[in-house]
Amino acid sequence: MNGGNRVTKGTRATLDAEVRDRLRHTAVATISAELRRRGYPDMSIDGVHSRLPGSKLVGPARTLRFVAYRPDLSHEYGSGYHAQKQAFDDLRAGDVLVIEARRDPSTGTFGDVLALRAKVLGAAGIVSDGGVRDSAAVAGIGLPTFTQSVHPAVLGRRHVPWETDTTITCGGVAVQPGDIVVGDDDGVVVIPAHLVEEVADAAADQEKQDAWVAQRIAEGNPVEGLFPPTGRWKEEFDRWRESH
């Protein structure tokens, strides 16, 4: 069966600096709305929360997948220099490591040592639909981190490290290496790689409109016809946009 626009294992994606900057200054909620307008309504990684409130995460995805714990598989694949350690060692500046943990909150999927490794390598952040252990120490490292839970247990309680840089499902969202991941206090969204520039431009324009509308609301105007702008309000906004 043809997998469509499948990413070749080992391919390293990059993100244009200007596009990254636009996304960094754009709310995840706005990006989510633009994805929905383009037929992608389910690109929010459900259940994950920022462990470093106020931080922003933007970067191309690298992926790591765990399978459910089984003693024989854990013995063969869960010890030594396994896929989890390889994934962290292989990160590069700007990468976001996205971890599929089957939405299981009952164990950690990484801790402070691996988070520090990601930080030292210049990674942009980590997203896991499982748990994080050593949560206070991880927060202290200062790396944007989004997980479903905090939990003291080690990886082997529920998971076996299985593979890296393949298409995964994290929090209900299919994520391919090279997709662009954006996170803030509202959560995390995934932008398919082929849509990133289009979505970044549209979302930045929408942010300008939203800011203009907010100013008009603060002046005491009602939302009717203003949110979104129609009629005379749209004419006023268009004139403002042309002059700014």
C-alpha positions in Angstrom: 0.0 0.0 0.0 1.3 3.5 -0.9 1.9 5.6 2.2 1.6 8.9 0.3 4.2 11.6 1.1 6.3 9.3 3.2 9.4 10.7 4.7 12.6 8.7 4.1 14.2 7.5 7.4 17.2 9.6 8.2 16.1 12.6 6.3 16.7 15.8 8.3 14.2 18.6 7.8 15.0 22.3 8.2 12.8 25.3 8.9 13.3 28.6 7.3 14.3 31.2 9.9 11.7 33.7 8.8 8.9 31.1 8.9 10.1 29.9 12.3 10.0 33.5 13.6 6.4 34.0 12.3 5.3 30.8 14.0 7.0 31.8 17.2 5.0 35.0 17.3 1.7 33.3 16.4 -0.7 31.7 18.8 -1.3 27.9 18.6 -5.0 28.6 18.6 -4.7 30.8 15.5 -2.6 28.1 13.7 -5.2 25.5 14.6 -7.9 27.6 13.1 -5.9 28.0 9.8 -5.3 24.2 9.7 -9.1 23.6 10.1 -9.8 26.0 7.2 -7.6 23.8 5.0 -9.3 20.6 5.9 -7.1 19.6 8.8 -9.3 20.0 11.9 -7.6 17.3 14.1 -4.0 18.4 14.3 -3.9 19.3 18.0 -2.0 16.7 20.1 -4.6 16.0 22.7 -3.9 15.8 26.4 -0.5 17.3 26.6 0.4 20.4 28.8 3.4 22.6 29.0 5.7 21.8 31.9 7.3 25.2 31.5 4.4 27.7 31.4 5.0 30.7 29.1 7.4 28.8 26.9 7.0 28.5 23.1 8.1 25.5 21.0 8.6 25.6 17.2 10.6 23.2 15.1 10.6 20.2 12.8 9.6 16.9 14.3 11.9 14.0 15.0 10.0 11.0 16.2 10.3 8.1 18.8 7.8 5.3 19.2 7.3 3.0 22.2 5.4 -0.3 22.1 3.6 -1.9 25.1 5.8 -3.6 27.7 6.5 -7.3 27.1 9.2 -9.1 29.1 11.0 -10.7 26.1 10.8 -7.6 24.0 12.0 -5.5 26.9 14.9 -7.8 27.5 16.0 -7.7 23.8 15.2 -4.0 22.9 14.9 -2.2 26.2 18.4 -2.4 27.6 21.7 -0.9 26.4 21.8 1.7 23.8 18.2 1.4 22.8 16.0 3.5 20.6 15.1 6.1 23.2 18.7 6.9 23.9 19.5 6.9 20.2 16.7 9.4 19.5 18.0 11.9 22.1 21.6 11.5 21.0 20.6 12.1 17.4 18.8 15.4 18.0 20.1 18.5 16.2 19.6 22.3 16.8 16.0 23.3 16.4 14.5 19.8 16.4 11.4 18.8 18.4 11.3 15.2 19.6 7.8 13.9 19.5 7.2 10.7 21.4 4.4 8.2 20.9 3.6 6.5 24.3 0.0 5.3 23.5 -1.4 8.1 25.7 -0.3 6.1 28.8 0.2 8.5 31.7 1.3 5.9 34.2 5.1 6.0 33.7 7.8 8.5 32.6 9.0 8.5 29.0 12.1 10.6 29.7 13.7 12.4 32.6 16.2 15.1 33.5 19.3 13.5 32.0 17.8 13.0 28.6 16.1 16.4 28.7 19.5 17.9 29.4 21.0 16.0 26.5 18.3 17.5 24.2 19.0 21.0 25.6 22.8 20.7 25.1 22.3 19.7 21.5 20.1 22.7 20.9 16.8 21.0 20.5 13.7 23.2 20.5 11.7 20.9 22.8 10.1 17.6 23.6 6.4 16.5 23.2 5.2 13.2 24.7 1.7 11.8 25.1 2.9 9.9 28.1 4.6 11.1 31.3 7.8 12.8 32.3 9.8 11.9 35.4 12.1 14.2 37.4 9.6 16.9 36.4 11.0 19.7 38.6 14.5 19.1 37.4 13.3 19.0 33.8 11.5 22.3 34.2 14.7 23.7 35.7 16.6 22.8 32.5 14.5 25.4 30.7 13.7 23.3 27.6 10.0 23.6 26.4 8.4 20.3 27.3 4.9 19.1 26.8 3.6 15.9 28.3 0.3 14.3 29.4 1.5 13.7 33.0 4.3 13.6 35.5 5.1 10.2 37.0 8.0 8.8 39.0 8.2 5.4 37.3 10.9 4.5 34.8 10.3 3.7 31.1 10.3 -0.1 31.5 7.1 -0.1 33.6 4.9 0.2 30.6 7.0 0.7 27.4 9.7 -0.8 25.2 11.7 1.7 23.1 11.0 0.5 19.6 11.9 2.8 16.6 12.9 6.3 15.6 12.2 8.7 12.7 9.1 6.9 11.5 5.5 8.1 11.2 3.9 7.9 14.6 0.6 8.8 16.4 1.0 11.2 19.3 -2.1 12.3 21.2 -4.3 11.2 18.3 -2.3 13.0 15.6 -0.3 11.4 12.9 3.2 12.9 13.0 5.9 12.5 10.3 9.5 13.5 10.7 9.8 16.9 9.2 6.3 18.1 10.1 6.4 21.4 12.0 5.4 21.3 15.7 4.3 24.4 17.5 3.4 24.6 21.2 2.4 27.2 23.7 0.3 27.3 26.9 -2.8 26.3 24.9 -1.2 23.1 23.7 0.6 21.6 20.7 -0.3 21.5 17.0 1.3 19.7 14.1 1.6 21.4 10.6 2.1 19.0 7.7 5.4 20.0 6.1 3.9 20.9 2.7 1.5 23.5 4.4 3.9 25.2 6.7 4.6 28.4 4.8 1.0 28.8 3.7 -0.3 28.3 7.3 2.4 30.6 8.8 1.6 33.5 6.4 -2.2 33.1 6.9 -1.9 32.8 10.7 0.3 35.9 10.9 -2.3 37.9 8.9 -5.1 36.6 11.1 -3.2 37.7 14.2 -3.0 41.2 12.8 -6.8 41.2 12.2 -7.5 39.8 15.7 -5.3 42.5 17.3 -7.2 45.2 15.3 -10.5 43.8 16.3 -9.4 43.6 20.0 -8.6 47.3 19.8 -12.1 48.1 18.5 -13.7 46.0 21.2 -11.6 47.7 23.9 -13.0 51.0 22.6 -16.5 49.8 23.5 -17.8 48.6 20.1 -20.1 45.5 20.0 -18.9 42.3 18.4 -21.7 42.3 15.8 -20.2 42.9 12.4 -16.8 43.3 14.0 -15.8 39.8 14.9 -15.0 38.9 12.2 -15.1 42.3 10.3 -17.9 42.6 7.8 -19.5 45.6 6.1 -18.1 48.9 7.2 -15.8 47.3 9.7 -14.2 45.2 7.0 -13.7 48.4 4.9 -12.1 50.1 7.9 -9.8 47.1 8.6 -8.8 46.9 4.9 -7.8 50.6 4.9 -5.9 50.1 8.2 -4.0 47.1 6.8 -3.0 49.0 3.6 -1.5 51.7 5.7 0.4 49.4 8.1 
